[in-house]
Amino acid sequence: MPDESDPPRKFYGLKSSGDFERANDTTSAPSDGPTDVQGFIKSAAADSRALGVNAPANRPTDVHAMLQHNLKRDQAAGLYKISLAADPRRIKRVRSFWIAIIIVDLPLGVLAWSMGHEMAIPFVCAIGGMAMFTSVLIWRTWCFRTEA
């Protein structure tokens, strides 16, 4: 099948000014409206529609009604009640923290103290174990707060 010939070349250019339809007629006298920023601000402030409180964003919608219903249901369930009593979970968590520190860090500290720095590898391992255990325990006790 023979190749088809290319279409003729198109030449593009700008229209002459007479071909455009003018949207804003400037031949008539200028209006009394604002012509600078200050005039626009005064014009907007004088318009009472801009100051109205009945804008579509301020009207209650079905979403507002649904949110109010959810709020009332949560308040009836007691989800917004605050107690000033001590939190038993927090007390238990802090007590467990100190017990674990005593059980693990105290023997490792005594081991590191008794060996001294003459035995470098066990000394460094004991100090590193204390640092790692304490940092993980601090993270789990105070930073990684799960309620389980």
VEXKOL-780467 format. One line per 8 residues: number of its first residue (from 1); their letters; for each residue x, y, z of N, C-alpha, C. Coordinates in steps of 0.001 Angstrom, whole numbers, plus 524288, in hexadecimal, padded with zeros to 5 digits. Layout:
N
NUM> A> X,Y,Z,X,Y,Z,X,Y,Z; ...
***
This chain:
148
1> MPDESDPP> 8034B,7FB71,80000,80000,80000,80000,8037E,804D6,80000; 80295,8085D,7FC71,805F9,80CFD,7FC21,804EB,810B9,800AC; 80918,81378,80227,80897,81754,80651,80532,81BDC,80493; 8020B,81DC6,80846,7FEC0,82243,8070B,801FE,82736,80763; 800A6,82AF1,8044B,803A0,82FCC,8045A,80234,832F3,80942; 805E0,8361E,80AEF,80509,83954,80F8F,80103,83D89,80E63; 7FDE3,83F05,81253,7FA20,8433C,8117B,7FD0A,84859,81087; 7FA70,84C0B,80E2B,7FD21,850FB,80D1A,7FEAF,853AF,81236
9> RKFYGLKS> 802F3,85681,811FF,80500,8591B,8169B,80176,85DA1,81827; 800A9,85E2F,81D6D,7FD61,8626A,81F5E,800DF,866C8,82152; 7FF48,86B77,8206E,8022A,87001,8224D,7FEF9,87295,826A1; 80157,87345,82B22,7FEAE,8758B,82F98,800B0,87B1C,83065; 7FD2E,87E68,83236,7FEB0,883C6,83345,7FAB1,88651,836CB; 7FBB5,88B21,83853,7F827,88DFB,83BB4,7F3F3,8909E,83869; 7EF50,89102,83AAE,7EB0E,893BA,83801,7EC15,89999,83823; 7E9CA,89C31,8347C,7EA2E,8A1E0,834A6,7E678,8A3E7,838D5
17> SGDFERAN> 7E75B,8A893,83ACB,7E43C,8AA9D,83F1C,7DE92,8AB70,83D9A; 7DD65,8ABD5,838B4,7D7FC,8AC8C,83706,7D4C9,8A791,8375A; 7D755,8A306,837BE,7D483,89E09,837DC,7D286,89C9C,83D47; 7D43B,89F62,8414F,7D2AC,89E0F,846A6,7CDA2,8A0CA,8481A; 7CA73,89E17,84B2E,7C5AD,8A07A,84D2E,7C6E1,8A297,8529A; 7C5E2,8A787,8536E,7C732,8AA06,85857,7C2F9,8A8C1,85C53; 7C491,8A680,860D0,7C0DD,8A50A,864E0,7BF66,8A9B8,8683C; 7C312,8AD01,86974,7C214,8B19B,86CB6,7C294,8B672,86948
25> DTTSAPSD> 7BE5E,8B904,868AF,7BE65,8BDA9,8655B,7C0B8,8C23D,86862; 7C4DE,8C479,86663,7C772,8C8DB,86908,7C631,8CE0F,86692; 7C2B3,8CE08,862C2,7C18B,8D2FA,86025,7BDCB,8D652,8634C; 7BAA5,8D3ED,866CF,7B6F6,8D6FF,869E6,7B9BF,8D979,86E87; 7B6FC,8DCBC,8716C,7B93D,8DF77,875ED,7BA4E,8DB92,87A52; 7BE6D,8DC6F,87D62,7BF9A,8D8C7,881AC,7BB66,8D8EE,885DC; 7BAD0,8D49E,88897,7B6CF,8D442,88CA5,7B8C2,8D6CB,891AD; 7B53A,8D760,89582,7B6C1,8D9CF,89A78,7B91A,8D5D8,89E3B
33> GPTDVQGF> 7B999,8D0F5,89CB0,7BB71,8CCE0,8A034,7C116,8CD92,8A1C4; 7C2E9,8CA33,8A502,7C848,8CA99,8A6E6,7CC27,8C97D,8A282; 7D072,8CC48,8A29C,7D474,8CB7C,89E9E,7D9B6,8CA1F,8A0FF; 7DA0F,8CA11,8A622,7DEEC,8C887,8A8AD,7DDAD,8C4C9,8AD23; 7E1AD,8C2E7,8AFAF,7E101,8BF00,8B3C8,7DDDD,8C12D,8B850; 7DEF5,8C5F5,8B9E7,7DC1B,8C845,8BE44,7D64A,8C8BB,8BD03; 7D507,8CA20,8B825,7CF8E,8CA68,8B68E,7CCEC,8C51D,8B6B6; 7CFBB,8C10C,8B510,7CD86,8BBC5,8B545,7CC8D,8BA16,8BAE8
41> IKSAAADS> 7D025,8BB69,8BE73,7CF76,8BA00,8C3F7,7CAB7,8BCC6,8C642; 7CA26,8C1DF,8C521,7C59D,8C4BF,8C716,7C090,8C299,8C4CA; 7C0BD,8C127,8BFDC,7BC1B,8BF02,8BD4F,7BA95,8B9C3,8BFC6; 7BE75,8B691,8C0F2,7BD54,8B172,8C345,7BB60,8B209,8C8D8; 7BD7B,8B5C4,8CBCB,7BBD3,8B682,8D12E,7B657,8B8C8,8D17B; 7B4DC,8BBC1,8CD8E,7AFAC,8BE21,8CD9E,7AB70,8BA43,8CC14; 7ACEC,8B60B,8C995,7A91F,8B22D,8C7D2,7A75E,8AEEF,8CC7C; 7A25D,8AF07,8CDBA,7A066,8AC39,8D253,7A03C,8A659,8D172
49> RALGVNAP> 7A059,8A4A0,8CC8D,7A03D,89EFC,8CB98,7A539,89C5E,8CD88; 7A991,89F34,8CD4F,7AE7C,89CE5,8CF08,7AEA4,89C3D,8D4F1; 7AB98,89F4E,8D7C3,7ABA5,89F0E,8DD79,7A76B,89B77,8DFA3; 7A45B,89918,8DC54,7A003,895D2,8DE1B,7A1E4,890D9,8E0B5; 79ECB,88EEC,8E45A,7A021,88A1B,8E70E,79D32,88574,8E4CC; 79A32,8865B,8E0D4,79728,88220,8DE93,799CB,88004,8D9AA; 79EED,88000,8D9A8,7A1C9,87DD9,8D539,7A0F9,877EE,8D520; 7A185,87582,8D0A4,7A0C8,86FD5,8D05F,7A468,86CD5,8D411
57> ANRPTDVH> 7A8F5,86EFF,8D538,7AC84,86C44,8D8C1,7AA9A,86C84,8DE61; 7A74A,8704D,8DFB1,7A589,870E3,8E518,7A02E,86E79,8E61F; 79D9F,86CAF,8E227,79881,86A40,8E2F1,7992D,864B7,8E4FA; 795E9,8630E,8E89D,79659,85DA4,8EA6F,794D3,859DA,8E610; 797E3,855C9,8E580,796DF,851DB,8E17D,795F7,84C9E,8E41E; 79530,848A0,8E0EF,79464,8436A,8E31B,79961,84164,8E5B9; 79DE7,8434B,8E410,7A2C8,841B3,8E68F,7A30D,843E3,8EC18; 7A15F,848DE,8ECC6,7A140,84B1E,8F206,79D9D,84800,8F594
65> AMLQHNLK> 79926,8467A,8F389,79575,84370,8F6A9,797CD,83E2A,8F82D; 79A96,83BB1,8F491,79CFC,836A5,8F5AD,7A146,83738,8F9CC; 7A469,83B64,8F95E,7A885,83C49,8FD3B,7A641,83D6D,9029E; 7A1FD,84069,902D9,79F70,84175,907DA,79D54,83C6D,90A3B; 79B1D,8391C,906FC,79917,83417,908DD,79D89,830BD,90B12; 7A1F4,83089,90852,7A66E,82D83,90A38,7A885,82FB9,90F57; 7A8AE,834F0,90FCD,7AA8E,83764,91496,7A705,83615,9192F; 7A1E1,8365D,91870,79E3F,83523,91CAB,79EAD,82F68,91E49
73> RDQAAGLY> 79F59,82BF1,91A70,79FDE,82664,91BA5,7A4E2,82559,91EB5; 7A939,827E0,91D33,7AE24,82727,91FF9,7ADEE,82976,92572; 7AB52,82DE8,925FF,7AAD1,83039,92B34,7A775,82CC2,92EBC; 7A35B,82A5F,92C99,7A015,826D7,92FB1,7A31E,821F3,9313E; 7A6CD,82050,92DFC,7A9EC,81BAD,92F39,7AE3D,81CF2,93324; 7AF1A,821FD,9344B,7B2FF,8237D,93825,7B877,82405,935FF; 7B8FE,824CD,930EE,7BE34,8251E,92EA1,7C0E8,82A51,92FB3; 7BE07,82E3E,93165,7C059,8335F,93256,7C0DC,83496,93828
81> KISLAADP> 7C02A,830B6,93B6C,7C0B8,8318C,94107,7C672,830ED,9428B; 7C85A,8349D,945A0,7CDCD,8349F,94739,7CE0A,833AB,94D11; 7D168,83021,94E8F,7D217,82EE3,95415,7D751,8310B,955E8; 7D768,8332F,95A97,7DC3A,8353B,95CCA,7DF00,83138,96025; 7DCE8,82C80,96078,7DF55,82860,96390,7E443,82673,960CB; 7E7AA,82407,963C8,7EC88,821F6,96194,7EB51,81D87,95DC5; 7EE49,81D59,9598D,7ED82,81955,95592,7F022,81447,95761; 7ED20,81024,95847,7EF92,80B51,95A3C,7F33A,808D4,95638
89> RRIKRVRS> 7F21C,80972,9513B,7F5A0,80739,94D48,7FAF1,809E5,94D6C; 7FADA,80F10,94E19,7FFCA,811F5,94E3B,802EF,81078,95317; 80053,80FF1,95782,80303,80E6F,95C4F,80578,80907,95BAF; 80297,80561,95966,8049F,80022,95893,80932,8002C,954C2; 808CC,8036B,950AA,80CEB,803B4,94CC1,811F7,805DB,94F29; 81197,809E0,9526A,8163A,80C2B,954E0,8188E,80861,958DA; 81539,805B1,95BCD,8172C,801DD,95F91,819FD,7FD66,95CBD; 817CB,7FB8C,95872,81A56,7F763,9556A,81F84,7F946,9531F
97> FWIAIIIV> 81FC7,7FE36,95197,82499,80071,94F85,828F6,80020,95393; 827E2,801E4,95857,82BEE,801EF,95C57,82D6E,7FC64,95E05; 829B5,7F8D6,95E2D,82AF7,7F360,95F7F,82E7F,7F104,95B5C; 82D50,7F1FA,9565B,8308F,7EFE2,95224,835FE,7F254,9522B; 83656,7F757,9535E,83B7C,7F9E2,953AD,83EC3,7F75D,957F9; 83C57,7F65F,95C75,83F38,7F3FC,960D7,840D5,7EE70,95F85; 83D44,7EB68,95D23,83E67,7E5E2,95C03,842A9,7E54A,957E2; 842C9,7E8A0,953EC,8467E,7E7F0,94F9B,84B4B,7EB6F,95034
105> DLPLGVLA> 84A81,7F06F,95128,84EEF,7F40E,9511C,8526A,7F38A,955F1; 85026,7F243,95A68,8534C,7F1D1,95F29,8575D,7ED6A,95EB9; 855E6,7E897,95D15,859EE,7E484,95C7D,85DFA,7E5D4,9584C; 85C3C,7E830,953EC,86003,7E997,94FD9,863B3,7EDDE,951C7; 861A7,7F199,954C9,86500,7F5A8,956FF,868E9,7F379,95ADE; 8672B,7EFD6,95E3A,86AB5,7ED57,96203,86EDD,7EA35,95F1D; 86D53,7E77A,95AE6,8710F,7E47C,957C4,87522,7E817,95559; 87374,7EC69,9531B,8771F,7F017,950BC,87AAD,7F281,954DD
113> WSMGHEMA> 8788D,7F3AD,95973,87BAA,7F60C,95DA3,87FB5,7F232,95FBF; 87E17,7ED50,96070,881A7,7E975,962B7,88611,7E800,95EF3; 884FB,7E7C6,959E4,8890E,7E674,95616,88CA9,7EB0D,95525; 88A71,7EFAE,9552C,88D9A,7F444,95414,88EFB,7F48C,94E57; 89270,7F811,94D1B,893BD,7F8CB,94797,89845,7F557,945E3; 89A3E,7F1E8,94960,89E6C,7EE55,947C1,89C63,7EA5C,943CE; 89789,7E89E,94476,8952E,7E4E4,940C4,89182,7E812,93D47; 8938F,7E9BE,938E5,890D9,7EDA6,935B9,88BD1,7EB8E,9333E
121> IPFVCAIG> 88BEA,7E6F2,930F7,88760,7E4FD,92E1C,882BA,7E408,931B2; 88342,7E12B,93611,87EAF,7E08F,93978,87CDD,7E5B7,93BD9; 88094,7E93C,93D06,87F28,7EE57,93F2B,87BD6,7F16B,93B43; 87D98,7F1A0,9365E,87ABC,7F48A,93257,8757A,7F1F1,9313D; 87557,7ECBA,93140,8705F,7E9FC,9304D,86C7C,7EAFD,934B5; 86E59,7EB2A,9398B,86AD7,7EC36,93DF7,868BB,7F1CD,93DA8; 86C17,7F593,93C92,86A58,7FB00,93C22,866AF,7FBA7,93772; 86801,7F927,93306,864A2,7F96F,92E65,85F5C,7F6DD,92F51
129> GMAMFTSV> 85F5E,7F26C,9321F,85A70,7EFD6,93362,85701,7F337,936D7; 85973,7F5D6,93AA2,85675,7F962,93DFF,85429,7FDDF,93ACB; 85753,8001D,9375B,8557E,8048D,93434,85115,802E5,9308E; 851BB,7FE65,92E0B,84DB5,7FCA1,92A63,848A5,7FB46,92D44; 84914,7F869,93187,84469,7F6E1,93468,84197,7FBB2,93691; 84486,7FF54,938C2,8421E,803F9,93B08,83F92,80751,936D6; 8422D,807FE,93260,83FD6,80B3B,92E3B,83AE2,808BB,92C08; 83AEB,80398,92B46,83630,800F9,92957,831D1,80151,92D63
137> LIWRTWCF> 83330,800B0,9324D,82F46,800EC,9366E,82CFD,8066D,936F4; 8304B,80A66,93689,82E58,80FCC,936AD,82AB6,810C0,93211; 82C44,80EE6,92D79,828EE,80F9B,928DD,823A2,80CFC,9299E; 823A8,80831,92B81,81EBB,8055B,92C16,81B70,80771,93091; 81DE0,809A6,9348A,81AEA,80B83,9390A,81896,810DF,9381F; 81BA7,8148C,93621,819BF,819EA,935CE,818B6,81BD8,93044; 81B6B,819D4,92C63,81ABA,81BD8,92711,816DC,818A4,923EB; 8171B,81393,9243C,813C1,8101E,9212F,80F2C,80E94,9249B
145> RTEA> 80B6C,81216,9251D,80720,8116C,928DC,8029F,80E73,92652; 80271,8097A,92710,7FDED,80678,9255A,7FAA6,8055B,92A2D; 7F5AE,804ED,92974,7F22A,80415,92DE1,7F0DE,7FE59,92E9F; 7F3B4,7FAE9,92C0F,7F29A,7F549,92C89,7F543,7F307,9313A
***
